[in-house]
Amino acid sequence: MCPHLESCAHGAGGQHGLRLHLDPVSHSLVEFHPDISCLQLFSSSIDYKIRIWDLKSSKCVAMLDGHFSAVTSLAFADGNTLLSSGRDKVCMVWDLKSRESKRTVPIYESVEAAVLLPQEGDFSHLGVKKQGLHFVTAGSKGILKVWEAATAACVYTQPVPFELKEEASERSLTQCMLVPERKEIVTVSVEHNIVLYDAQTLELKKQLAGYNDEVLDVKFLGPGDSHIVVATNSPQLKVFELATSHCQILYGHTESILALDVFRKGLMFVSCAKDRSLRIWRMTKDRRVTCVAQGLGHAHGVGAVSCSRLKESFVVTSSQDCTIKIWDIPESLTSKAKAALISSPETLRAKVTERGHNKDVNSVAVSPNDKLIATGSQDRLAKLWSSADCSLLGVFAGHKRGIWCVQFSPVDQILATSSADGTLKLWGLRDFSCLKTFEGHDASILKVIFVSRGTQLLSGGSDGLLKLWTIKTNECVKTLDGHEDKIWGLHSNKQDDMVVTASSDSCITIWKDVTEIEEKEEQAKQEEQILKEQELSNLLHEKRYLKALGLAISLDRPHTVLTVVKAILKEADGKKHLEENIVRLRKDQKEAVLSFLVTWNTNSRNCHEAQAVIETLLKHEAPDSLLQYSGIKSAVESLLPYTERHFQRLSRLLQASMFIEFMWQNMKLAEVSQQEDMTL
């Protein structure tokens, strides 16, 4: 970074090259004096000093020395008072008249920004009970604090939930600013999250997630699927409100969350993580999400989870320890009245543990009737279990590599599996036989779900491609390219008309089923086409050729336009009528006719009509005007060889006709001579 800074000071006579500091200047710490009549510039660098520059003389007129670490922000209370914050864990109030420190306020944390509260407004909720200088600090502890400058006392501290107290470093704030017009304070965290608070109460108003990292799973959530819950490569969950993009960040797990599943009603969901635990979360009426239960029991990270489908009665998990566990959910969590009284998460205990596979269990699914459980593993096998006692019912063998996902059909007794061998398979639950195999992916298939009321499959691969399969015909009907990396998350909403996908490329994409919309649009187009064709027929019958030409051109029907031209030429003085109609067309319509006649001219049957139109255009359009036509160059290049060929053919026909005429005249003369001889 250049150690010089050039600033354009309007009213000071132009540009000023100021050698500000011996060290590079952080441009975020360059501030103009708030009084426009006082042409001064304030700057700070990593030499910990604040310099004051006179823009008239381009000289440093004063230096404020007091911080022992980098100065992070400058704020003006008025024309005579300056507030500075630093990573030396203090804020300093400066008198700009005497250019000395009035007070040093110890903050007890590294401060990244300090914001002055305005004199107007009711800040009693923040402990501001009298006039005076008050300011808000944001720093390494990740919370906002309100300070009174006169007493150096902290009058308000944002409350921190119990589970967040050990994770302050992950929530450190890097930026903070006041938006007076909206009466909001905006902060930016080290995780790139933007949070908006009410300036008078410091209550959260909105939160925007700035970066997702690798997204490992995603599910629709809430009444009417109004939210999505996202598991990223971190111990925190993110719940997004789709209408506003407002994000809740949920803390609780201590290592990366690997999988999610949502109960049928959409108000409770479960997460599992590398920390060998699972947690159950509930969304309240005010759309806030809290943890209501947690369970610990696996020996390794929990990689897959599935909820009961009929009732919120149990959860199934699988792990790298090759086991599956069934966890009963107490009634206290499912009853709304009782759940409202829960103050801390309940502890869950597994009722059944079963070693199901010889390698990592990648996927687990519960059947729609809650009676069966399916698992898929790296050992290339899928297995079917009874949900009552976790007894083995059957084995699905046939994949050549590990199985990544298993899913029950919502309408048939069928299980779908996806594998690293690039295939999808459908299995019968009665005889455990393979019913169908779908081939088309060139990479591992990480996720598969049933869509369109169980008549189609949607699969996501490690190459970032989605493929839609029709089960009846065994074919891929569509390939969607929306991601650049592995698709780990794939889920459809209750209405079965939207799908959300999540990938290692940090993107979350929502897809909408537009089949019905496209069918309606196609039907409307067909109906409109029929009406226009009928109208065209009526116009031809009524010999309203100009409108007929315009309608045929709008339908983009070269053959129909040709039919109209032929009909005009069949009329008495047809060539004259054709000229009259062609001349009255708009320029864009003439360009369309020009592109059509290029095709007509390639066929000797239609060349006369094409040449008649060309003659009209050449006769009534100036050369400069024709050169402005779209596609004129390619049209001329295509017309010339065929026109020359037609001319040669007509020349040969003319010669042949003249020879026939000659022969005919000779025959007539011979006949006359013979008659004269007979008379004599």
VENURDA-V852923 format. One record per pair of residues at least 24 apart in sequence whose ideal C-beta (glycine too) atoms are under 10 Angstrom apart, sorted by the first residue. I is the first residue (numbers start at 1). GAP is how many residues later the second one is. Records with the same first field share a line. If there is no record, write none. Layout:
I: GAP ; GAP
This chain:
1: 24 ; 25 ; 26 ; 44
3: 42
5: 25 ; 36 ; 38 ; 48
7: 25 ; 34 ; 36 ; 46 ; 48
9: 30 ; 31 ; 32 ; 44 ; 46 ; 47 ; 49
10: 26 ; 29 ; 45
11: 25 ; 26 ; 28 ; 44 ; 45
12: 27 ; 29 ; 42 ; 43 ; 44 ; 45 ; 46
13: 26 ; 42 ; 43 ; 45
15: 43
16: 25 ; 37 ; 38 ; 39 ; 40 ; 41 ; 42 ; 43
17: 41
18: 25 ; 33 ; 35 ; 36 ; 37 ; 40 ; 41 ; 42
19: 39 ; 41
20: 24 ; 25 ; 31 ; 33 ; 40
21: 24 ; 25 ; 26 ; 28 ; 30 ; 39
22: 24 ; 25 ; 27
23: 24 ; 25 ; 26
25: 26
26: 44 ; 45 ; 46
28: 44 ; 45 ; 46 ; 85 ; 147
29: 41 ; 42 ; 43 ; 44 ; 45 ; 55
30: 44
31: 42 ; 43 ; 44 ; 45 ; 51
32: 44
33: 43 ; 46 ; 49 ; 63
34: 41 ; 42 ; 43 ; 44 ; 45 ; 48
35: 41 ; 43 ; 44 ; 45
37: 42
38: 41 ; 58
40: 39 ; 56
42: 32 ; 34 ; 40 ; 42 ; 52 ; 54
43: 28 ; 31
44: 26 ; 27 ; 28 ; 29 ; 30 ; 40 ; 42
45: 25 ; 26
46: 24 ; 25
47: 24
48: 38 ; 39 ; 40
50: 24 ; 32 ; 34 ; 36 ; 42 ; 44 ; 49
52: 30 ; 42 ; 44 ; 47
61: 38
62: 34 ; 37
63: 36
64: 28 ; 30 ; 31 ; 32 ; 35 ; 36 ; 37
65: 36
66: 24 ; 26 ; 28 ; 34 ; 35 ; 38
67: 24 ; 25 ; 34 ; 37
69: 41 ; 42
70: 40 ; 42
71: 40
72: 38 ; 39 ; 40 ; 41 ; 42 ; 66 ; 67 ; 102 ; 103 ; 104
73: 38 ; 39 ; 40 ; 41 ; 42 ; 64 ; 65 ; 102 ; 103 ; 104
74: 40
75: 38 ; 39 ; 40 ; 41 ; 60 ; 102 ; 103
76: 40
77: 39 ; 40 ; 42 ; 56 ; 57 ; 58 ; 72
78: 38 ; 41 ; 55
81: 35 ; 52 ; 68
83: 31 ; 32 ; 33 ; 50 ; 52 ; 54 ; 64 ; 66
84: 27 ; 30
85: 25 ; 26 ; 27 ; 28 ; 29 ; 30 ; 50 ; 52 ; 53 ; 54 ; 91
86: 24 ; 25 ; 26 ; 28
87: 24 ; 25 ; 52 ; 53
89: 50 ; 51
90: 62
91: 44 ; 46 ; 56 ; 58 ; 61
92: 57
93: 40 ; 42 ; 56 ; 57 ; 59
102: 31 ; 47 ; 48
103: 30 ; 46 ; 47 ; 48 ; 49
104: 48
105: 30 ; 32 ; 42 ; 43 ; 44 ; 45 ; 46 ; 47 ; 48 ; 49
106: 41 ; 46 ; 48
107: 30 ; 32 ; 33 ; 34 ; 38 ; 40 ; 45 ; 47
108: 31 ; 33 ; 37 ; 46
109: 28 ; 29 ; 30 ; 31 ; 32 ; 33 ; 34 ; 36 ; 59 ; 63
110: 29 ; 30 ; 31 ; 62
111: 26 ; 27 ; 28 ; 29 ; 30 ; 34 ; 62 ; 65
112: 25 ; 26 ; 27 ; 28 ; 60 ; 61 ; 62 ; 63 ; 64 ; 75 ; 76 ; 78
113: 24 ; 25 ; 26 ; 31 ; 60 ; 61 ; 62 ; 63 ; 64 ; 74 ; 75
114: 24 ; 25 ; 31 ; 33 ; 62
115: 29 ; 31 ; 61 ; 62 ; 63 ; 70 ; 71 ; 72 ; 84
116: 33 ; 62
117: 29 ; 30 ; 61 ; 68 ; 82 ; 83
118: 60 ; 62 ; 65 ; 81
120: 60
121: 59 ; 62 ; 78 ; 79
122: 78 ; 79
123: 32 ; 33 ; 76 ; 77 ; 78 ; 79
124: 76 ; 77
125: 31 ; 73 ; 75 ; 76 ; 77 ; 78
126: 29 ; 30 ; 31 ; 32 ; 73 ; 74 ; 75 ; 76
127: 26 ; 27 ; 28 ; 29 ; 30
128: 27 ; 28 ; 72
129: 26
135: 43
136: 40 ; 42 ; 49 ; 51 ; 61 ; 63 ; 66
137: 36 ; 39
138: 34 ; 35 ; 36 ; 37 ; 38 ; 39 ; 47 ; 49 ; 50 ; 51
139: 29 ; 33 ; 34 ; 35 ; 37
140: 28 ; 29 ; 31 ; 32 ; 33 ; 34 ; 50
141: 24 ; 27 ; 28 ; 30 ; 31 ; 32
142: 25 ; 26 ; 27 ; 28 ; 29 ; 30 ; 31 ; 45 ; 47 ; 48 ; 49
143: 25 ; 28 ; 29 ; 30 ; 44 ; 59
144: 29 ; 32 ; 41 ; 43 ; 51 ; 53 ; 58
145: 57
146: 56
156: 45 ; 46
157: 45
158: 39 ; 44 ; 45 ; 46
159: 43
161: 90 ; 91 ; 129
162: 89 ; 182
163: 87 ; 88 ; 89 ; 90 ; 128 ; 181 ; 182
164: 85 ; 87 ; 88
165: 86
166: 85 ; 88
167: 68 ; 69 ; 84 ; 87
170: 64 ; 65 ; 66 ; 79 ; 81
171: 24 ; 65 ; 78 ; 80
189: 60
191: 41 ; 43 ; 45 ; 58
193: 43 ; 45 ; 54 ; 56
194: 53
195: 52 ; 54
196: 50
204: 42 ; 44
205: 41
206: 35 ; 38 ; 39 ; 40 ; 41
207: 31 ; 33 ; 34 ; 38 ; 39 ; 40 ; 41 ; 42
208: 32 ; 36 ; 37 ; 38 ; 39
209: 27 ; 29 ; 30 ; 31 ; 36 ; 37 ; 38 ; 39 ; 40 ; 299
210: 37
211: 295
212: 26 ; 290 ; 291 ; 293 ; 294 ; 295 ; 296
213: 43 ; 291 ; 293
214: 42 ; 271 ; 272 ; 274 ; 288 ; 289 ; 290 ; 291 ; 292
215: 268 ; 270 ; 271 ; 272 ; 273 ; 274 ; 286 ; 287 ; 288 ; 289 ; 290 ; 291 ; 292 ; 293
216: 40 ; 41 ; 42 ; 43 ; 44 ; 57 ; 87 ; 270 ; 272 ; 273 ; 286 ; 287 ; 288
217: 40 ; 41 ; 42 ; 43 ; 44 ; 54 ; 55 ; 87 ; 88 ; 230 ; 271 ; 272 ; 273 ; 274 ; 285
218: 42 ; 270 ; 271 ; 272 ; 273 ; 282 ; 283 ; 284 ; 285 ; 290 ; 291 ; 292
219: 40 ; 41 ; 42 ; 43 ; 47 ; 50 ; 51 ; 52 ; 270 ; 271 ; 272 ; 273 ; 274 ; 281 ; 283
220: 42 ; 46 ; 49 ; 271 ; 272 ; 273 ; 274 ; 275 ; 278 ; 279 ; 280 ; 290
221: 39 ; 41 ; 42 ; 45 ; 46 ; 47 ; 48 ; 60 ; 62 ; 66 ; 68 ; 270 ; 272
222: 40 ; 43 ; 44 ; 45 ; 47 ; 61 ; 65 ; 67
223: 42 ; 43 ; 44 ; 60 ; 62 ; 64 ; 271
224: 42 ; 269 ; 270 ; 271
225: 37 ; 41 ; 266 ; 267 ; 268 ; 269 ; 270 ; 273 ; 275
226: 40 ; 57 ; 61
227: 39 ; 56 ; 60 ; 62
228: 32 ; 34 ; 261 ; 263 ; 265 ; 272 ; 274 ; 280 ; 282
229: 28 ; 31 ; 32 ; 33 ; 40 ; 42 ; 52 ; 54 ; 60 ; 262
230: 27 ; 30 ; 259 ; 270 ; 272 ; 278
231: 25 ; 26 ; 27 ; 28 ; 29 ; 40 ; 41 ; 42 ; 257 ; 258 ; 271
232: 24 ; 25 ; 270 ; 274 ; 276
233: 24 ; 25 ; 271 ; 273
234: 39
235: 38 ; 39 ; 40
237: 32 ; 34 ; 36 ; 42 ; 44 ; 52 ; 54
238: 270
239: 30 ; 42 ; 44 ; 48 ; 49 ; 50
240: 268
241: 46
242: 256 ; 258 ; 268
246: 41
248: 35 ; 39 ; 40 ; 41 ; 42
249: 40
250: 29 ; 31 ; 39 ; 40 ; 41
251: 40
252: 25 ; 27 ; 29 ; 38 ; 39 ; 42 ; 93
253: 24 ; 25 ; 26 ; 38 ; 41
255: 46
256: 45
257: 45
258: 43 ; 44 ; 45 ; 46 ; 47 ; 61 ; 62 ; 230
259: 43 ; 44 ; 45 ; 46 ; 47 ; 58 ; 59 ; 103 ; 104 ; 105 ; 229 ; 230
260: 45 ; 47 ; 229 ; 231 ; 242
261: 43 ; 44 ; 45 ; 46 ; 47 ; 54 ; 55 ; 56 ; 103 ; 104 ; 105 ; 230
262: 45 ; 229 ; 232
263: 44 ; 45 ; 46 ; 47 ; 48 ; 49 ; 50 ; 52 ; 66 ; 71
264: 43 ; 44 ; 45 ; 46 ; 47 ; 48 ; 104 ; 230
265: 46 ; 47 ; 69 ; 229
266: 227 ; 228
267: 45 ; 67 ; 69 ; 72
268: 24 ; 25 ; 39 ; 44 ; 47 ; 61 ; 65 ; 66 ; 71
269: 36 ; 38
270: 25 ; 35 ; 36 ; 37 ; 42 ; 45 ; 46 ; 47 ; 57 ; 59 ; 78
271: 31 ; 34
272: 26 ; 29 ; 30 ; 31 ; 32 ; 33 ; 43 ; 45 ; 46 ; 47
273: 28 ; 29 ; 30 ; 32
274: 26 ; 27 ; 28 ; 29 ; 46
275: 26 ; 27
276: 24 ; 25 ; 26 ; 41 ; 43 ; 44 ; 45
277: 24 ; 25 ; 40 ; 71
278: 24 ; 27 ; 37 ; 39 ; 47 ; 49 ; 70 ; 72
279: 66 ; 69
280: 27 ; 32 ; 35 ; 47 ; 49 ; 53 ; 65 ; 66 ; 68
281: 64
282: 30 ; 51 ; 52 ; 54 ; 57 ; 58 ; 60
284: 52 ; 55 ; 56
285: 51 ; 55
290: 49 ; 52 ; 53 ; 55
291: 51 ; 53 ; 54 ; 55
292: 37 ; 38 ; 40 ; 41 ; 42 ; 47 ; 50 ; 52 ; 53 ; 54
293: 34 ; 36 ; 37 ; 39 ; 40 ; 46 ; 49 ; 51 ; 52 ; 53 ; 54 ; 55
294: 50 ; 51 ; 52 ; 53 ; 54
295: 30 ; 32 ; 34 ; 50 ; 51 ; 52 ; 53 ; 54 ; 55
296: 51 ; 52 ; 53 ; 54
297: 24 ; 26 ; 28 ; 30 ; 51 ; 52 ; 53 ; 56
298: 25 ; 26 ; 27 ; 52 ; 55
299: 24
300: 60
301: 59
302: 59
303: 57 ; 58 ; 59 ; 60 ; 61
304: 56 ; 57 ; 58 ; 59 ; 60 ; 61 ; 71 ; 72 ; 100 ; 101 ; 102
305: 58 ; 59
306: 57 ; 58 ; 59 ; 60 ; 61 ; 67 ; 68 ; 69 ; 100 ; 101 ; 102
307: 58 ; 59 ; 63
308: 58 ; 59 ; 62 ; 79
309: 56 ; 57 ; 58 ; 59 ; 60 ; 61 ; 62 ; 99 ; 101
310: 56 ; 57 ; 58 ; 59 ; 60 ; 61
311: 59
313: 57 ; 74
314: 34 ; 37 ; 38 ; 52 ; 56 ; 59 ; 73
315: 33 ; 35 ; 49 ; 51
316: 34 ; 36 ; 48 ; 49 ; 50 ; 57 ; 58 ; 59 ; 69 ; 71 ; 74
317: 33 ; 36 ; 44 ; 47
318: 36 ; 38 ; 39 ; 42 ; 43 ; 44 ; 45 ; 46 ; 55 ; 57 ; 58 ; 59
319: 37 ; 41 ; 42 ; 45
320: 39 ; 40 ; 41 ; 42 ; 58
321: 32 ; 34 ; 39 ; 40
322: 32 ; 33 ; 34 ; 35 ; 36 ; 37 ; 38 ; 39 ; 55 ; 56 ; 57
323: 27 ; 30 ; 31 ; 32 ; 33 ; 34 ; 38 ; 67
324: 26 ; 28 ; 29 ; 30 ; 31 ; 32 ; 33 ; 37 ; 40 ; 49 ; 51 ; 53 ; 59 ; 61 ; 66
325: 24 ; 25 ; 26 ; 27 ; 28 ; 29 ; 31 ; 39 ; 65
326: 24 ; 25 ; 26 ; 27 ; 28 ; 40 ; 47 ; 59 ; 61 ; 62 ; 63 ; 64
327: 24 ; 25
328: 24
351: 38 ; 39
352: 33 ; 35 ; 36 ; 37 ; 38 ; 39
353: 37
354: 29 ; 31 ; 35 ; 36 ; 37 ; 38
356: 25 ; 27 ; 29 ; 34 ; 36
357: 24 ; 25 ; 26 ; 46
359: 43
360: 42
361: 42
362: 40 ; 41 ; 42 ; 43 ; 44 ; 56 ; 57 ; 58 ; 84
363: 40 ; 41 ; 42 ; 43 ; 44 ; 54 ; 55 ; 83 ; 84 ; 85
364: 41 ; 42
365: 40 ; 41 ; 42 ; 43 ; 50 ; 51 ; 52
366: 42
367: 41 ; 42 ; 43 ; 46 ; 48 ; 62
368: 40 ; 41 ; 42 ; 43 ; 86
369: 39
372: 36 ; 41 ; 43 ; 57
373: 33 ; 35
374: 29 ; 32 ; 33 ; 34 ; 41 ; 42 ; 43 ; 53 ; 55
375: 28 ; 31
376: 26 ; 27 ; 28 ; 29 ; 30 ; 31 ; 39 ; 41 ; 42 ; 43
377: 25 ; 26 ; 27 ; 29
378: 24 ; 25 ; 26 ; 42
379: 24
380: 39 ; 40 ; 41
381: 36
382: 24 ; 33 ; 34 ; 35 ; 37 ; 43 ; 45 ; 50
383: 49
384: 24 ; 31 ; 43 ; 45 ; 48
393: 36 ; 39
394: 33 ; 34 ; 35 ; 36 ; 37 ; 38
395: 37
396: 29 ; 31 ; 32 ; 33 ; 36 ; 37 ; 38
397: 30 ; 35 ; 37
398: 25 ; 27 ; 29 ; 34 ; 35 ; 36 ; 39
399: 24 ; 25 ; 26 ; 35 ; 38
401: 43
402: 42
403: 42
404: 40 ; 41 ; 42 ; 43 ; 44 ; 56 ; 57 ; 58 ; 84
405: 40 ; 41 ; 42 ; 43 ; 44 ; 54 ; 55 ; 85
406: 42
407: 40 ; 41 ; 42 ; 43 ; 50 ; 83
408: 42 ; 46
409: 41 ; 45 ; 46 ; 48 ; 62
410: 39 ; 40 ; 41 ; 43 ; 44 ; 86
411: 39 ; 42 ; 43 ; 44
412: 38 ; 42 ; 43 ; 59
414: 36 ; 40 ; 57
416: 32 ; 33 ; 34 ; 41 ; 43 ; 53 ; 55
417: 28 ; 31
418: 26 ; 27 ; 28 ; 29 ; 30 ; 31 ; 39 ; 41 ; 42 ; 43
419: 25 ; 26 ; 27 ; 29
420: 24 ; 25 ; 26 ; 42
421: 24
422: 39 ; 40 ; 41
423: 36
424: 24 ; 33 ; 35 ; 43 ; 45 ; 47 ; 52
426: 31 ; 43 ; 45 ; 48
435: 36
436: 33 ; 35 ; 36 ; 38
437: 37
438: 29 ; 31 ; 32 ; 33 ; 36 ; 37 ; 38
439: 35 ; 37
440: 25 ; 27 ; 29 ; 35 ; 36 ; 39
441: 24 ; 26 ; 35 ; 38
443: 43
444: 42
445: 42
446: 40 ; 41 ; 42 ; 43 ; 44 ; 57 ; 58
447: 39 ; 40 ; 41 ; 42 ; 43 ; 44 ; 54 ; 55
448: 42
449: 41 ; 42 ; 43 ; 50
450: 42 ; 46
451: 39 ; 41 ; 45 ; 46 ; 48 ; 62
452: 40 ; 44 ; 45 ; 61 ; 63
453: 43
454: 42
458: 32 ; 34 ; 41 ; 43 ; 53
459: 28 ; 31
460: 26 ; 27 ; 28 ; 29 ; 30 ; 39 ; 41 ; 42 ; 43
461: 25 ; 26
462: 24 ; 25 ; 26 ; 41 ; 42
463: 24
464: 37 ; 39 ; 40 ; 41 ; 43
466: 24 ; 33 ; 35 ; 43 ; 45
468: 31 ; 43 ; 45
478: 37
480: 29 ; 31
482: 25 ; 27 ; 28 ; 29
483: 24 ; 25 ; 26
528: 27
529: 26 ; 28
532: 25 ; 28
533: 24 ; 27
536: 24 ; 27 ; 28
539: 25
540: 24 ; 27 ; 28
543: 24 ; 25 ; 28 ; 34
545: 26 ; 32 ; 33 ; 35 ; 36
546: 31 ; 34 ; 35 ; 36 ; 38 ; 39
547: 34
548: 33
549: 29 ; 32 ; 33 ; 35 ; 36 ; 40 ; 43 ; 44
550: 31 ; 34 ; 35 ; 36 ; 39
552: 37 ; 40 ; 41 ; 44
553: 32 ; 33 ; 35 ; 36 ; 37 ; 38 ; 39 ; 40 ; 43
554: 35 ; 38
556: 36 ; 39 ; 40
557: 39
558: 34 ; 35 ; 37 ; 38 ; 39 ; 40 ; 41 ; 42 ; 48
559: 37 ; 40 ; 41 ; 47
560: 36
561: 28 ; 31 ; 32 ; 35 ; 36 ; 39 ; 48 ; 52
562: 31 ; 34 ; 35 ; 37 ; 38 ; 41 ; 43 ; 44 ; 47 ; 48 ; 51
563: 46
564: 45
565: 28 ; 31 ; 32 ; 35 ; 41 ; 43 ; 44 ; 45 ; 47 ; 48
566: 40 ; 42 ; 43 ; 46
568: 41 ; 44
569: 39 ; 40 ; 43
574: 38
575: 37 ; 40 ; 41
578: 31 ; 34 ; 35 ; 37 ; 38
579: 33 ; 34 ; 36 ; 37 ; 38 ; 40 ; 41
580: 36
581: 35
582: 30 ; 31 ; 33 ; 34 ; 35 ; 37 ; 38 ; 39
583: 33 ; 34 ; 36 ; 37 ; 38
587: 34 ; 38 ; 41 ; 42 ; 43
588: 41 ; 42
590: 26 ; 27 ; 30 ; 31 ; 35 ; 36 ; 39
591: 37 ; 38 ; 39 ; 40 ; 41 ; 44
592: 38 ; 39
593: 24
594: 32 ; 35 ; 36 ; 37 ; 38 ; 41 ; 42 ; 45
595: 34 ; 35 ; 36 ; 37 ; 39 ; 40 ; 43
597: 38 ; 41 ; 42
598: 33 ; 36 ; 37 ; 38 ; 39 ; 40 ; 41 ; 44
599: 39
600: 42
601: 34 ; 37 ; 38 ; 39 ; 40 ; 41 ; 42 ; 44 ; 45
602: 36 ; 37 ; 39 ; 40 ; 43 ; 44
603: 39
604: 38 ; 41 ; 42 ; 45 ; 46
607: 35 ; 36 ; 38 ; 39 ; 40 ; 42 ; 43
608: 38 ; 42
610: 29 ; 32 ; 33 ; 36
611: 28 ; 32 ; 35 ; 36 ; 39
614: 25 ; 29
